[in-house]
Amino acid sequence: MANRPSSPDTAEAEIVARIAAAMPDLTPGHRRMAEYVLANLFHAATMRIDELASAVGASVATANRFARALGFDGYPQFREALVRGFEATLAPVERLRSAQESPASGAEPFGASLEQAELNLRSSRQSIDSAAATAAVEAILSARRVFLIGSGTSAFLAGLMENSLLPYLDNVQALNAIGGPTHAARRLFGVNRDDLVIGIAFPRYVDDTIKLTRHAANQGARVLALTDSADSPLARIADLTLLIRSERRLAANSEAAVLAVIEALCDAVALRTKHSVEAAAAITESVLPWLSSTATPSTRHAPVEPSNPSSQTKKKS
């Protein structure tokens, strides 16, 4: 079995222990570098050797000797140990750095980003079979109340899902509004097996989402997880899980496939809900005064022939 990556706390402890052991024998220049690293562990993990040297007013050679004074073969090994445990958090930073340093990998970023989104969508479509999708829709339709939990970017996804479900469900709430996690915990008071919590979390997983979802599960609520992996902390809590690929070349996540799955779930709910047509019509009528135009695209963009009396006369003749 492969070794599990060190946690951030463990990685910090290893570096701190090495620096503490070496500190009495360090030169003044190395000591300044050690003090900087101790005060900025995470930031130091993102820095190239020249950046760290510049931050403390030292040379690249001094930074390399500092790494060897700590027992490493050189700066690359020192930084590898420093990064250990922060891999998921630092991955987008490292991908962006690599792309900037390699012109070939950074070629046509627009097209590459769209290709990644397409790949995510195909992969998600394959991982969510008909049985899993049907079970998720049934859970939504049968729930007394539906609570949506998401933090960070996933909070926007939760809000979009709430907006799409509101015409068809009597009681759906996105708990990412004003008030923070304590407000959300209050809203979850009294949930039970008749209620459904839909948790949305992708790397880098936000603790608030995991804690609130676990809080609801401990009270008996059913949990539907929209996440990226069976090893996700959210998937471990869930009764039902839809696995959605969210890889992105130069950032933490891509939300394109996640949003597509959310839209598919909401469309399926709409089709299965009684009076959904009436509800959709009522919603449309209520927002009609705020729409800029009711003309269809074909009417709006239809070409208009110029009025020319002389040409009309010629046609008649």
PyMOL commands that set and color helices and strands:
alter all, ss='L'
color gray80, all
select helices_A, chain A and resi 8-25+28-39+41-45+49-55+60-69+75-83+87-101+109-127+130-142+153-165+180-187+207-218+256-272+276-290+297-300+309-316
alter helices_A, ss='H'
color red, helices_A
select strands_A, chain A and resi 146-150+172-174+196-200+222-227+240-243
alter strands_A, ss='S'
color yellow, strands_A
deselect
rebuild
show_as cartoon
